[in-house]
């Protein structure tokens, strides 16, 4: 697929980071949902064949790295830094879910102030 919205995504990522940091000035933030990016190679089944796929471009991954570099914590990877095969999206084609060929696109990102309260984070 074409990456027609990649430039928009990059602008969005920057604007979102500014917004989240402003919110964080008032109270700790939990940013959660389908962020449409698999940040690390461990976050999808086939990283080598998806380097130019939406959701795993270097630009999108860099946006997530910047978000995490600003202090937000990926709750799942914080607790499970090497756990593979944990996904939140599977295509409807090719019996992907049954074969667990998927992507981890859903996140709970936390302000550092919330880290002491983190007890578990998992994929179902």
Secondary structure, 3 states (H helix, E strand, C coil): CCCCCHHHHHHHHHHHHHHHHHHHHHCCCEEEEECCCCCCHHHECCCHHHCCCCCCCHHHHHHHHHHHHCCCEEHHHHHCCCCCCCCCECCCCCCHHHHCCCECCEEEEECHHHHHHCCCCCCC
